[in-house]
Amino acid sequence: MEILKFITAGSVDDGKSTLIGRLLYDTESILADQLEALHRSNRKNDDGTIDLAILTDGLKAEREQGITIDVAYKYFQTDKRKFIIADAPGHIQYTRNMVTGASNSDLAIILIDARKGVVEQTVRHSFLVSLLEIPQVVVAINKMDMMDYSEDTFNSIVKDYEALAAKVTLKQVTYIPVSALKGDNIVYPSSNTPWYNGQSLLDHLETVQIVADNSSTHAYFPVQWVVRPQTDELHDYRGYAGRVLSGSLKVNDQVTVLPSGFTSTIEQIDLLEQQYDEIQAGRSATILLKDDIDISRGDILVSSAHHPQVSQLIEADLCWMDTKPLDTSLTYLIQHNSKVTRCKIQEVLYKVNINTLEKEYSEEFKLNDIGRIAVKTAEPLVFDFYQNNKATGGAIIIDSRTNVTVGALMLRANAE
């Protein structure tokens, strides 16, 4: 079964947690003990119905305040597809949480309150979705019940959002009028919106196309471990363990080892004591080569037809995640897949005001700031640009003194 990973985003009180709760409740994806606790809860809506947001408000502070703080992950499946949902916070001070939840998503659901239309936080979330190259976007115009299911209200918000989508370069956008509270167009089509001829939200999630790049010309395999059992039975065994990030690799494929540039041919692919002829993106395996080459953790095996970037000076979009501001005088660590090396932030090129989308020129970079930097690494990185391949174009910045992840990087350009 295919897995669709999606994130929900929206302003405070737009109904993200209620929408996810409605999806789980109406698809009967709630465990018996959760269902019992839900019915026992004293949290009710104004009309006396159960508050379905309880299903995702996991932290005590969330339950007390009625807001989302942490990213809550929920899992469910239908006959057609499996789903992983990331319920992301709407508050601006939790931007880093949303970036974390969105980084692996195939689709984003952006909620808009039908009473308020496109607001400042809608702009911010749409910019982040664009920045993180999420290919599919659903704009769920929620609380239509409070606007008497008005077609004019829906069309007006669609028109406003289309202008925003063009500004932040979102391409695949679908608009659905919903009421998470009442269940309209969430799992089942609603008779309250006879003017809407599109799919319900669940129908769309079950059928939207997930683009997977299994082309052998884009194969990318970071080495995580060199396997040398050195037993009598496996005396000459030398394998390279890792996970295929993109593309696919086959026995007899010619590969290049980067950054050294040596080439060889795949002799064998092992997985759980079985041998395979091919391994595709997302699968882990141990690869054996026909030639003895000096390969260690952090090196990359790529298809010889693929020519990724190899650079020590890179322009990247940065989301700062630490309470301590960025210090350009410090040496940080950069981790790119299995490669870890030292780095320095050479220059802050600009920050983005994510409410107005204007570029601001400032050396100061604080918690939740997003902008473009130039970073210099001690050793060459092998990567694709993030806009071309998310799996190989992302990295993190680590404070070497505390081992805390302080920044998320999207590698955008070779600055050398």
Secondary structure as UniProt FT lines:
FT   STRAND          3..10
FT   TURN            12..13
FT   HELIX           16..26
FT   TURN            27..28
FT   HELIX           32..40
FT   TURN            46..47
FT   HELIX           52..55
FT   HELIX           60..65
FT   STRAND          72..77
FT   STRAND          82..87
FT   HELIX           92..94
FT   HELIX           95..102
FT   TURN            103..104
FT   STRAND          107..113
FT   TURN            114..116
FT   HELIX           120..131
FT   TURN            132..133
FT   STRAND          136..142
FT   HELIX           144..147
FT   TURN            148..149
FT   HELIX           151..167
FT   TURN            168..169
FT   STRAND          172..177
FT   TURN            180..183
FT   TURN            185..187
FT   TURN            191..192
FT   TURN            194..195
FT   HELIX           201..207
FT   HELIX           216..218
FT   STRAND          220..227
FT   TURN            233..236
FT   STRAND          239..243
FT   STRAND          248..250
FT   TURN            251..252
FT   STRAND          254..258
FT   TURN            259..261
FT   STRAND          262..271
FT   TURN            272..273
FT   STRAND          274..276
FT   STRAND          278..280
FT   TURN            281..282
FT   STRAND          284..289
FT   TURN            297..298
FT   STRAND          300..303
FT   TURN            304..305
FT   STRAND          309..320
FT   TURN            328..329
FT   STRAND          332..336
FT   TURN            337..338
FT   STRAND          339..353
FT   TURN            354..357
FT   STRAND          358..360
FT   TURN            367..368
FT   STRAND          370..383
FT   TURN            386..388
FT   HELIX           390..393
FT   STRAND          394..399
FT   TURN            400..403
FT   STRAND          404..414
//
